[in-house]
Amino acid sequence: MKNHQLLLATLLGSASSYVLAQASASEMDASTKASSGIEEVVVTAQRREESLVDLPMSATALSGDMLKNRGVANLKDLQTASPSLSISDTGPTLSVNIRGIGIATNTPNITAGVATYVDGLFQPPIVQSSSFYDIETVEVLRGPQGTFVGNNSTGGAIFINTKSPELDTFGGYAETSVGNFNNLGLDGAVNVPVSDTLAIRLAGFKRDRDSFYQDTGPYDNDAGKLDEYSGRLGVLWAPENFELLFKAQTNKRDTGGYTAQPIPGTTYGEFRTGDAFTLAFDEDVSYEDRGDMYSLKVDYTLENGIVLRSLTGYQDKKINNVSDLDGSSAPVTVNGDIVEDYFANEKQRSQEINVISPTDGKLDWVVGGYYQKTDIDIMIVDTQAGFPTDIPGGNARTVTGLFAQGNYELLPSWEVQAGIRQSTYDVTGWGGIYVGRGIPDFPPGGLQVGDLSGDYEDDRITGKLALNHHLDNGLLYAQISTGYKPGGFNSTTSTFDAEDVTSYELGWKFSALDDRVRTQLTAFYNDYRDFQFAALETSTGVEGSENIADMTIQGIEAQVQARLGNWLLSANLGYTDSDLPGQTFVNARALPGSALGPQCPAGVPSMPPICFDYAPFTESTSGGDALYAPEWTYNVSLSYEFNLSDGLYLTPRLNYSHVDKQYTYLPYAPQSDVLDSRNLVNASLALVSEQWQLEAYGSNLTDEEYVSGQFGITEFYGAPRQYGLRLNVTF
């Protein structure tokens, strides 16, 4: 920890010293392109446009150009550009955690703790790994968002906003890229103003890349490749005080299958190939996801400045995946040779209504209502040596919310902010576990050994209370906010409760040197109750959820942005301290295989997959850090702009990010239950003119091998070194 503290002091101290030393120099360079202030990124998460420096919460806001400059190509890459954020691979989904809160699992009965939105629409947990393109902004809000988001935001929320049509501009861009692993990308957009009140924007991309992996198994799988495309249509109609914005998007991604390998120290660990990028599957694997999304936002501004808003959404997302469940060529004699055929389909309909006041008086406010209906269907078939276990299932969820937030000016520069939300959650599910379908002496549809159906409902009141002091060059704030994640059911006989978070936060935001330097400093304390964790449910033999503990999580965050002369600096740092009490649980990673069946009745020996005795695999631990909660996260981006001639610039850029080790499972075994710390270095060299940019880029330049996530008893590696060229032309 002392080394991290020394690095923190050196990093921020050096940045501060450099800022002060360069102040006069930047004044002299005021005539150059680089000497302008820091790019302003508008934040819209609170339903109105706000400057980040005026937003009374800890947040990171990045424009589309900032994302490209920092090598952020998708959701998972955001952890290299924001503090206290951890995103890891978990097979069909991503596990997104902010300040150690937000774990999600792959069961349809558990919701996420960090809400992700695209163009205002809440995103289902599947199909979230698609590449970014034609992005306006990305906002990462840290801490519970109990007013505007409601449930599923105990850790925070991420808002991804794509570019919308513009009425007064014809233009766009086209980009092509080539790189190692036969990486080829095409990306572009065009904005067409049809009339004074109507505009259309078309955007899309296509990316192909060979796999980083070599499969030595009998099927010569191409797992880990990338074949991806997406297209988006935007239509804006804005006569006078009325604005209608329609967006439609479709995307498809084929990766050839999960690149999973057995976790060391688990049942199949001895069958690892010994090389991070060599696989040995004994099954024919595949993976494909598809998604369609439609949104309609309508704003009507009354004569008194009040805005009436409606946002309607529909999404349909699917996954088809066939995986080697043990990630190896382990023989049947050690319960190997397991293949899983996984299908998931999630359809979501949503409607939000807002009434938004103007901000020219002592009191401004937002009130609204929200409705969401989600239907999930899942079909899983696990087959071992020809013996099938079928797990059909799904659920129907209804989420509602009524919310309001107001800001009142107590005194000049002093403001009180209060928000409240009433949320409801209702879910009904169905499903079962059936073994032996098509096997002699078993029923034609298989023998049912588990019932996964159930229903659950809950409701909560969440919100925030803050005192804000606006300074000439910044903001001081103190706030209390609450959030919750709904409970649910594992089966007809097993339920789990909602989890709740109360967060206390102090923050200071300020700018200096004519807005060429901006900083954020935050301290937080979270009281986390009824933590939900994925646990093996012995009544069914499949993964479920349990409320395992209460805990506290506290920490600090710091962010610095500076543009001084031709230099551009961005640095982020997060420290998280947590303590999860000891637990008693079934260690699923010690089990001799998967799909073993429910707990056998007393006196009945194990007969997987009919039933299994889990008692020998039940253990207790003394506790440790919260899961997926790295103690330290920090990243730095530094660039310098050389003015070669009028309108031509050369910009070298270096990006560095660190994510501390993080535990993934309750035993805290150093060999199997931890993602080791990682240090990633990206760099680029761009030649830029007014209408084109040619860029040489490289990511993970040190070619660091690191595990990026775990799924059951298997794990995934992050991408190796990549490099290439990009050419972007604007018109």
C-alpha positions in Angstrom: 0.0 0.0 0.0 2.9 2.4 0.7 4.1 1.9 -2.9 0.7 2.9 -4.1 0.5 5.9 -1.8 4.0 7.0 -3.1 2.8 6.6 -6.7 -0.3 8.6 -5.9 1.6 11.4 -4.3 4.2 11.4 -7.2 1.5 11.4 -9.9 -0.7 14.1 -8.5 2.2 16.1 -7.1 4.0 16.0 -10.5 0.9 17.0 -12.3 0.3 19.9 -10.0 3.8 21.1 -10.2 3.8 20.8 -13.9 0.5 22.8 -14.1 1.9 25.7 -12.1 5.2 25.7 -13.9 3.6 25.8 -17.3 1.0 28.4 -16.5 2.9 31.3 -18.0 4.1 29.3 -20.9 0.5 28.4 -21.9 -0.4 32.1 -21.8 2.4 32.7 -24.4 1.0 29.9 -26.6 -2.5 31.3 -26.5 -2.5 31.8 -30.3 -2.0 28.1 -31.0 -4.8 25.5 -31.5 -3.8 23.6 -28.3 -4.0 26.6 -26.0 -7.8 26.7 -25.8 -9.6 25.5 -22.7 -10.4 21.9 -21.9 -13.1 20.4 -24.0 -16.5 20.8 -22.4 -18.5 17.6 -22.1 -22.2 18.1 -21.4 -23.7 15.7 -18.8 -27.4 14.7 -19.3 -28.0 11.9 -16.7 -30.1 14.2 -14.6 -32.5 14.8 -17.5 -31.1 18.3 -18.3 -27.8 19.5 -19.8 -25.2 20.3 -17.1 -21.5 21.0 -17.0 -19.5 18.3 -15.2 -18.0 20.9 -12.9 -21.5 21.9 -11.8 -22.7 18.3 -11.2 -22.8 17.5 -7.5 -21.5 14.0 -7.7 -18.4 12.0 -8.5 -18.5 11.4 -12.3 -16.3 11.0 -15.4 -17.6 12.4 -18.7 -15.8 11.6 -22.0 -16.6 12.8 -25.5 -16.3 10.5 -28.6 -12.9 12.0 -29.4 -11.7 11.5 -25.9 -12.7 7.8 -26.1 -10.7 7.3 -29.3 -7.7 9.2 -27.9 -7.6 6.9 -24.8 -8.1 3.7 -26.7 -11.6 3.1 -25.3 -13.2 0.9 -28.0 -16.0 -0.7 -26.0 -17.7 -0.8 -22.5 -14.9 -3.0 -21.0 -12.2 -0.4 -21.9 -13.9 2.3 -19.8 -12.0 1.0 -16.7 -8.8 2.4 -18.3 -10.2 5.9 -18.3 -12.3 6.2 -15.1 -11.4 5.6 -11.4 -13.0 3.0 -9.1 -14.4 1.1 -12.1 -13.9 -2.6 -12.7 -15.3 -4.5 -15.7 -14.5 -8.2 -16.2 -15.6 -11.0 -18.6 -18.1 -13.5 -17.2 -19.1 -15.4 -20.3 -22.5 -14.2 -21.6 -22.3 -11.0 -19.7 -19.9 -8.4 -18.3 -19.5 -7.9 -14.5 -19.5 -4.1 -14.0 -18.6 -2.8 -10.6 -18.1 0.7 -9.3 -16.5 1.2 -5.9 -16.8 -2.5 -5.3 -20.5 -2.7 -5.8 -22.5 -4.1 -8.7 -21.7 -7.8 -9.2 -23.9 -9.5 -11.8 -24.3 -13.2 -12.5 -25.5 -15.2 -15.5 -28.8 -16.3 -13.9 -31.8 -14.5 -15.3 -33.3 -14.0 -11.8 -30.5 -11.6 -10.6 -30.2 -8.0 -11.8 -27.2 -5.8 -12.2 -26.0 -3.3 -9.6 -24.5 -0.9 -12.1 -27.1 0.3 -14.7 -26.0 0.9 -18.2 -28.0 3.1 -20.6 -27.7 3.7 -24.3 -29.6 6.8 -25.5 -31.6 6.8 -22.3 -32.7 3.1 -22.6 -31.7 0.7 -19.8 -29.6 -2.1 -21.2 -30.2 -5.8 -20.6 -27.1 -7.5 -19.3 -26.6 -9.6 -22.4 -25.1 -8.2 -25.6 -23.0 -5.4 -24.0 -19.6 -6.1 -25.6 -20.3 -4.4 -28.9 -17.8 -1.8 -30.2 -18.4 1.9 -29.7 -19.0 4.0 -32.9 -20.3 7.5 -33.6 -20.5 8.3 -29.9 -21.3 11.7 -28.5 -20.5 11.2 -24.9 -20.1 8.5 -22.2 -20.9 9.4 -18.5 -19.8 7.2 -15.6 -21.7 8.2 -12.4 -20.2 6.8 -9.2 -22.4 6.0 -6.2 -26.1 4.9 -5.9 -28.4 6.7 -8.4 -31.6 6.2 -6.5 -33.5 9.2 -8.0 -33.2 9.1 -11.7 -32.3 5.4 -12.1 -33.8 3.6 -9.2 -33.2 -0.1 -8.9 -30.1 -1.7 -10.4 -27.9 1.3 -9.5 -26.4 0.5 -6.1 -22.9 1.0 -7.5 -23.7 3.7 -10.0 -24.7 4.1 -13.7 -23.1 4.4 -17.1 -24.8 6.5 -19.8 -23.7 6.0 -23.4 -25.1 8.7 -25.8 -24.7 8.3 -29.5 -24.6 11.2 -31.9 -27.9 12.7 -33.0 -28.8 14.4 -36.3 -28.1 18.1 -36.7 -30.3 20.5 -38.6 -27.8 23.0 -39.9 -24.8 20.8 -40.9 -24.2 18.5 -43.8 -21.2 16.4 -43.1 -19.8 13.2 -41.6 -16.7 11.1 -41.6 -15.3 7.9 -43.0 -12.6 5.8 -41.2 -10.7 2.7 -42.2 -8.2 0.8 -40.0 -5.8 -2.1 -40.5 -3.7 -4.0 -37.9 -2.1 -7.2 -36.8 -4.2 -10.3 -36.5 -5.6 -9.3 -39.9 -7.6 -6.6 -38.2 -9.7 -4.6 -40.7 -12.2 -2.0 -39.7 -14.6 0.4 -41.6 -16.5 3.1 -39.7 -18.5 6.1 -40.9 -21.5 8.4 -40.5 -23.3 11.0 -42.6 -25.5 13.8 -41.4 -28.1 15.2 -43.9 -30.3 18.3 -43.1 -33.3 17.6 -45.3 -35.0 20.9 -44.4 -34.9 23.6 -41.7 -36.8 21.3 -39.4 -35.8 17.8 -40.5 -32.4 16.0 -40.5 -31.2 12.4 -40.9 -28.0 10.7 -39.6 -26.8 7.3 -40.8 -23.9 5.6 -39.0 -22.3 2.2 -39.1 -19.2 0.0 -38.8 -17.8 -3.3 -39.8 -14.9 -5.0 -38.0 -13.1 -8.3 -38.6 -10.1 -9.8 -36.8 -8.5 -13.2 -36.6 -8.4 -14.9 -33.2 -5.5 -14.3 -30.8 -5.7 -18.1 -30.0 -4.7 -21.4 -31.5 -7.0 -24.4 -30.8 -5.0 -27.7 -30.8 -8.2 -29.8 -30.3 -9.8 -31.9 -32.9 -12.2 -29.2 -34.2 -9.6 -26.5 -34.9 -12.0 -23.9 -33.5 -11.6 -20.2 -34.3 -12.7 -19.1 -30.9 -11.8 -15.5 -30.1 -12.1 -14.1 -33.6 -14.2 -11.0 -34.3 -16.8 -10.5 -37.0 -19.0 -7.6 -36.1 -21.2 -5.0 -37.7 -23.7 -2.5 -36.7 -25.9 0.2 -38.3 -27.9 3.1 -36.8 -30.5 5.5 -38.2 -31.3 8.8 -36.5 -34.2 11.1 -37.6 -34.7 14.5 -36.0 -37.8 16.7 -36.6 -37.9 20.0 -34.8 -40.5 22.5 -35.7 -40.5 25.5 -33.4 -41.0 24.4 -29.7 -41.4 20.7 -30.6 -38.6 18.1 -31.1 -38.9 14.5 -32.1 -35.8 12.2 -32.2 -36.1 8.6 -33.5 -33.2 6.2 -33.4 -33.0 2.6 -34.7 -30.0 0.4 -34.3 -29.0 -3.2 -35.2 -25.9 -5.1 -34.4 -24.5 -8.6 -34.8 -21.2 -10.1 -33.4 -19.6 -13.5 -34.1 -16.6 -14.4 -31.9 -16.3 -18.1 -32.8 -16.9 -19.1 -29.2 -15.6 -18.4 -25.6 -11.8 -18.6 -25.2 -12.2 -20.1 -21.8 -9.5 -22.1 -20.0 -9.6 -24.1 -16.8 -8.8 -22.0 -13.7 -5.6 -23.3 -12.0 -6.4 -25.2 -8.8 -9.8 -26.4 -10.0 -11.0 -29.8 -11.2 -9.7 -29.4 -14.7 -6.7 -27.1 -13.9 -4.2 -29.9 -14.7 -5.5 -30.0 -18.3 -4.5 -26.4 -19.1 -2.3 -26.1 -22.1 0.3 -24.1 -20.3 0.1 -21.2 -22.7 -2.3 -18.3 -22.3 -3.3 -18.2 -26.0 -3.4 -22.0 -26.8 -6.7 -23.8 -26.4 -7.4 -27.5 -26.3 -11.1 -27.9 -26.8 -12.6 -31.3 -27.4 -15.9 -29.7 -28.5 -17.0 -27.7 -31.5 -17.7 -24.2 -30.1 -19.4 -21.1 -31.4 -20.8 -17.7 -30.2 -23.1 -15.2 -31.8 -25.1 -12.3 -30.4 -27.6 -10.0 -32.1 -29.4 -6.9 -30.9 -32.0 -4.5 -32.2 -32.9 -1.2 -30.4 -35.5 1.5 -31.1 -36.0 4.7 -29.2 -38.4 7.7 -29.7 -37.8 10.9 -27.7 -40.3 13.7 -27.9 -39.8 17.1 -26.3 -42.4 19.8 -26.2 -41.5 23.2 -24.6 -44.3 25.3 -23.2 -44.4 29.1 -23.3 -43.2 29.3 -19.7 -40.1 27.2 -20.5 -41.3 23.9 -18.9 -40.3 20.9 -21.1 -42.6 17.9 -21.4 -40.7 14.8 -22.5 -41.5 11.3 -23.5 -38.9 8.5 -24.1 -40.2 5.2 -25.5 -38.0 2.2 -26.1 -38.0 -1.3 -27.4 -35.1 -3.8 -27.4 -34.7 -7.4 -28.6 -31.4 -9.1 -27.8 -30.3 -12.7 -28.4 -27.3 -15.0 -27.6 -26.5 -18.3 -29.2 -23.5 -20.0 -27.6 -21.9 -23.5 -27.7 -19.0 -23.8 -25.3 -16.6 -26.4 -24.0 -17.8 -26.1 -20.4 -14.5 -27.5 -18.9 -12.4 -25.5 -21.3 -10.1 -28.5 -22.0 -9.7 -32.0 -23.4 -10.3 -33.5 -20.0 -11.5 -37.1 -20.4 -14.9 -38.5 -19.3 -13.2 -40.4 -16.5 -12.6 -37.1 -14.6 -16.1 -35.8 -15.5 -14.7 -33.9 -18.5 -16.1 -33.8 -22.1 -18.9 -31.4 -21.2 -20.5 -29.2 -23.9 -23.1 -26.5 -23.2 -25.6 -25.2 -25.7 -26.8 -21.8 -24.4 -29.6 -19.6 -25.8 -30.9 -16.4 -24.2 -33.4 -13.9 -25.6 -34.4 -10.7 -23.8 -37.1 -8.4 -25.0 -37.7 -5.1 -23.2 -40.3 -2.3 -23.6 -39.9 0.9 -21.7 -41.6 4.3 -21.3 -40.4 7.3 -19.3 -42.2 10.6 -18.9 -40.5 13.8 -17.6 -41.7 17.3 -16.8 -38.6 19.6 -16.6 -38.7 23.1 -15.3 -36.4 26.0 -16.5 -33.5 26.9 -14.3 -33.8 30.7 -14.2 -35.4 30.9 -10.7 -34.5 30.0 -7.1 -36.2 26.6 -7.6 -35.8 24.2 -10.5 -37.2 20.7 -10.6 -37.7 17.5 -12.6 -40.6 15.0 -12.0 -41.2 11.8 -13.9 -42.5 8.3 -14.2 -41.0 5.1 -15.6 -42.4 1.7 -16.7 -40.4 -1.2 -18.0 -41.6 -4.7 -19.1 -39.0 -7.4 -19.8 -39.4 -10.9 -21.0 -36.5 -13.4 -20.8 -36.3 -16.8 -22.3 -33.4 -19.2 -21.7 -32.6 -22.7 -22.9 -29.5 -24.5 -21.7 -28.5 -28.0 -22.7 -25.4 -29.5 -20.9 -24.2 -32.8 -22.4 -21.6 -35.0 -20.9 -20.5 -38.1 -22.9 -23.9 -38.1 -24.7 -26.0 -37.7 -21.5 -28.1 -34.5 -21.6 -29.2 -32.1 -18.8 -31.8 -29.6 -20.1 -32.5 -26.4 -18.2 -35.3 -24.4 -19.9 -36.5 -21.2 -18.1 -37.2 -17.6 -18.2 -39.1 -14.9 -16.4 -41.3 -11.8 -16.9 -40.3 -8.6 -15.0 -42.2 -5.4 -14.5 -40.4 -2.3 -13.1 -42.0 1.0 -12.3 -40.8 4.3 -10.8 -42.2 7.7 -9.8 -39.5 10.3 -9.1 -38.8 13.9 -8.4 -35.8 16.1 -7.8 -35.5 19.7 -6.9 -32.8 22.3 -6.4 -33.5 25.3 -4.2 -31.2 28.3 -3.8 -31.0 29.0 0.0 -28.6 31.9 -0.3 -26.5 33.2 -3.2 -24.1 30.3 -4.1 -25.8 27.9 -1.6 -28.2 25.3 -2.9 -30.0 22.4 -1.4 -30.8 19.4 -3.7 -33.3 16.7 -2.8 -34.5 13.7 -4.8 -36.9 10.9 -4.1 -38.1 7.8 -6.1 -40.7 5.1 -5.4 -39.7 1.9 -7.2 -41.6 -1.4 -7.6 -40.3 -4.7 -9.0 -42.4 -7.8 -9.8 -41.0 -11.0 -11.4 -42.6 -14.3 -12.3 -40.4 -17.1 -13.6 -40.6 -20.6 -14.9 -38.1 -23.4 -15.6 -36.8 -26.7 -14.5 -34.0 -29.2 -14.7 -34.5 -32.3 -16.8 -32.0 -35.2 -17.2 -31.8 -38.1 -19.6 -33.9 -36.8 -22.5 -33.8 -39.4 -25.3 -32.0 -42.0 -23.1 -33.6 -45.4 -22.6 -35.5 -45.9 -19.3 -36.0 -42.1 -19.0 -39.2 -40.2 -19.8 -39.2 -38.8 -23.4 -38.6 -35.3 -22.3 -36.3 -36.3 -19.5 -36.7 -36.8 -15.7 -37.4 -33.5 -13.8 -35.0 -33.2 -10.9 -35.4 -29.5 -10.1 -38.0 -26.8 -10.3 -36.7 -23.3 -11.1 -40.1 -21.5 -11.2 -41.2 -18.8 -8.7 -42.3 -15.3 -8.2 -41.2 -12.3 -6.2 -42.0 -8.6 -5.7 -40.7 -5.7 -3.7 -40.6 -1.9 -3.6 -38.3 0.8 -2.2 -38.1 4.5 -1.6 -34.7 5.8 -2.6 -33.2 9.2 -3.3 -30.7 11.8 -2.2 -30.2 14.9 -0.1 -27.3 17.3 -0.9 -26.0 20.7 0.1 -24.1 22.4 -2.7 -21.8 25.5 -2.4 -21.1 27.0 -5.8 -17.7 28.8 -5.9 -16.4 31.3 -8.5 -14.3 28.5 -9.9 -15.9 25.3 -8.7 -18.2 23.5 -6.4 -18.2 22.0 -2.9 -20.9 19.5 -2.0 -22.0 17.0 0.7 -24.6 14.4 0.0 -26.4 11.3 1.2 -27.8 9.0 -1.4 -29.5 5.6 -1.4 -30.0 2.8 -3.9 -31.2 -0.7 -4.0 -31.1 -3.9 -6.2 -34.2 -6.0 -6.2 -34.4 -9.5 -4.7 -35.7 -12.5 -6.4 -36.1 -16.3 -6.4 -33.9 -19.3 -7.2 -36.6 -21.9 -7.2 -40.1 -22.6 -5.8 -38.5 -23.0 -2.3 -35.7 -20.5 -2.3 -35.8 -16.7 -2.5 -33.4 -13.9 -1.7 -33.9 -10.3 -0.5 -33.1 -7.0 -2.0 -29.8 -5.4 -1.3 -29.5 -1.7 -0.1 -26.8 0.9 -0.1 -26.6 4.2 1.8 -23.7 6.4 0.5 -22.2 9.5 2.2 -20.1 11.6 -0.1 -18.0 14.8 0.1 -16.7 16.4 -3.1 -14.7 19.4 -4.3 -14.6 20.4 -8.0 -12.6 23.4 -9.1 -11.0 24.9 -12.2 -7.9 27.1 -12.4 -5.8 29.0 -14.9 -8.7 30.3 -17.0 -10.3 26.8 -17.0 -7.2 25.2 -18.4 -7.0 23.0 -15.3 -10.0 21.0 -13.7 -9.9 18.7 -10.8 -12.3 16.6 -8.8 -11.6 15.3 -5.3 -14.1 12.9 -3.6 -14.4 10.9 -0.4 -17.1 8.3 0.1 -18.5 5.9 2.7 -21.0 3.2 1.7 -23.2 1.2 4.2 -23.9 -1.9 2.1 -26.7 -4.3 3.4 -27.8 -7.8 2.3 -25.1 -8.2 -0.3 -26.3 -10.6 -3.0 -23.8 -13.1 -4.2 -24.0 -15.9 -6.8 -24.0 -19.2 -4.9 -24.7 -22.8 -5.8 -28.3 -23.5 -4.8 -28.2 -27.1 -3.4 -32.0 -27.6 -3.9 -31.5 -27.3 -7.7 -27.7 -27.9 -8.2 -27.4 -24.7 -10.3 -26.2 -21.2 -9.6 -28.6 -19.0 -7.6 -28.2 -16.0 -5.3 -28.0 -15.6 -1.5 -27.8 -12.6 0.8 -24.5 -13.3 2.5 -23.5 -10.2 4.4 -23.6 -6.6 5.4 -20.4 -4.6 4.9 -18.9 -1.1 4.6 -16.9 0.3 1.6 -15.1 3.6 1.8 -12.5 5.4 -0.3 -11.3 8.4 -2.2 -11.1 9.5 -5.8 -9.2 12.2 -7.6 -9.3 13.4 -11.2 -7.2 16.0 -13.0 -7.6 17.5 -16.5 -5.2 20.1 -17.8 -4.5 21.8 -21.2 -1.4 23.9 -21.0 0.1 25.2 -24.1 0.4 22.2 -26.4 0.2 19.7 -23.6 -2.9 17.8 -22.7 -3.0 15.8 -19.4 -5.7 13.6 -17.8 -5.2 11.6 -14.7 -7.6 9.6 -12.5 -7.1 7.7 -9.2 -9.4 5.7 -7.0 -8.8 4.0 -3.7 -11.4 1.5 -2.3 -11.2 -0.1 1.1 -13.7 -2.9 1.9 -14.3 -5.7 4.3 -16.6 -8.7 3.6 -17.3 -10.9 6.7 -16.6 -14.6 6.7 -19.2 -17.0 5.0 -20.2 -20.6 4.9 -21.0 -21.8 1.3 -20.6 -24.7 -1.2 -17.3 -24.2 -3.0 -18.5 -24.8 -6.6 -14.9 -24.6 -7.9 -14.0 -27.7 -5.9 -16.8 -29.8 -7.3 -16.0 -32.8 -9.6 -17.8 -31.3 -12.6 -21.0 -29.4 -13.3 -24.7 -30.2 -13.7 -24.4 -32.7 -10.8 -28.1 -32.4 -9.8 -29.8 -31.3 -6.6 -28.8 -32.3 -3.1 -29.5 -36.0 -2.5 -31.9 -36.9 0.3 -30.3 -38.1 3.6 -28.9 -41.5 3.2 -28.9 -41.5 -0.6 -25.5 -41.7 -2.3 -24.5 -39.3 -5.0 -25.9 -40.2 -8.4 -25.1 -37.2 -10.7 -27.0 -35.7 -12.5 -29.9 -37.2 -10.6 -28.6 -35.9 -7.3 -25.3 -35.1 -5.5 -24.1 -34.8 -1.9 -22.7 -31.3 -1.5 -21.9 -31.6 2.2 -18.2 -32.5 1.7 -17.7 -29.3 -0.4 -19.3 -26.9 2.1 -16.7 -24.7 3.8 -16.3 -21.6 5.8 -13.9 -18.6 5.4 -12.9 -15.7 7.6 -13.7 -13.1 4.9 -11.7 -10.5 3.0 -12.1 -7.7 0.5 -15.3 -7.2 -1.3 -15.4 -9.2 -4.5 -14.4 -7.4 -7.7 -13.2 -4.4 -5.7 -9.6 -3.5 -6.6 -8.0 -1.5 -3.9 -6.3 0.9 -6.3 -7.2 2.0 -9.8 -5.4 4.8 -11.7 -4.7 5.9 -15.2 -2.9 8.7 -17.0 -3.2 10.1 -20.5 -0.6 12.6 -21.8 -0.2 14.1 -25.2 1.7 17.0 -26.9 0.6 18.8 -30.1 3.4 19.8 -32.5 2.4 22.6 -35.0 4.1 21.5 -38.2 2.6 24.2 -40.4 -0.7 26.0 -40.8 -3.4 23.5 -40.1 -1.2 20.5 -39.8 -0.3 18.9 -36.4 1.6 15.9 -35.1 0.3 14.5 -31.8 2.1 11.7 -29.9 -0.1 10.3 -27.1 0.7 7.9 -24.2 -2.0 6.2 -22.0 -1.2 4.1 -18.9 -3.7 2.3 -16.7 -3.5 0.2 -13.6 -6.1 -2.0 -12.0 -5.2 -3.7 -8.7 -5.7 -7.4 -8.0 -9.4 -8.2 -7.2 -10.9 -11.3 -5.6 -13.6 -13.2 -7.5 -14.8 -15.9 -5.2 -15.4 -16.4 -1.5 -12.6 -18.9 -0.6 -10.0 -16.1 -1.6 -7.7 -18.9 -2.9 -4.6 -17.1 -4.3 -4.3 -19.5 -7.2 -7.9 -19.7 -8.4 -10.0 -16.8 -6.9 -8.1 -13.7 -7.8 -7.5 -11.5 -10.9 -4.0 -10.3 -10.6 -3.2 -6.6 -11.0 -2.5 -5.4 -14.5 -0.6 -2.4 -16.0 -1.5 -1.6 -19.6 0.2 0.9 -21.9 -1.4 2.2 -25.1 0.1 4.8 -27.4 -0.6 6.6 -30.7 1.0 9.0 -33.1 -1.5 11.1 -35.1 -0.9 13.4 -38.1 -3.9 15.7 -38.1 -5.2 18.3 -40.6 -8.5 20.1 -40.7 -10.2 17.3 -42.8 -8.2 14.1 -42.2 -6.2 12.3 -39.6 -3.7 9.5 -40.1 -2.9 7.6 -36.9 -0.5 4.8 -35.9 -1.8 3.1 -32.7 -0.7 0.4 -30.3 -2.5 -1.2 -27.3 -1.0 -3.3 -24.5 2.4 -2.4 -25.9 4.2 -4.4 -23.2 2.2 -7.5 -24.3 1.2 -8.2 -20.7 -0.6 -11.5 -20.0 -3.5 -11.0 -17.6 -6.7 -12.7 -16.8 -9.6 -10.4 -17.6 -12.5 -12.4 -16.0 -13.8 -15.8 -14.8 -16.9 -17.8 -15.6 -17.6 -20.8 -13.4 -14.4 -22.9 -13.3 -12.9 -21.2 -16.4 -11.1 -17.9 -17.0 -10.5 -15.5 -19.9 -7.3 -13.6 -20.9 -7.2 -10.0 -22.0 -6.1 -9.1 -25.5 -2.3 -9.3 -26.3 -0.4 -6.5 -28.0 -2.2 -5.0 -31.0 -1.1 -2.3 -33.4 -2.1 -0.8 -36.7 -3.0 2.3 -38.7 -6.2 4.4 -38.9 -7.2 6.9 -41.5 -10.1 9.2 -40.8 -11.6 11.7 -43.3 -14.2 14.3 -42.3 -16.5 16.2 -44.7 
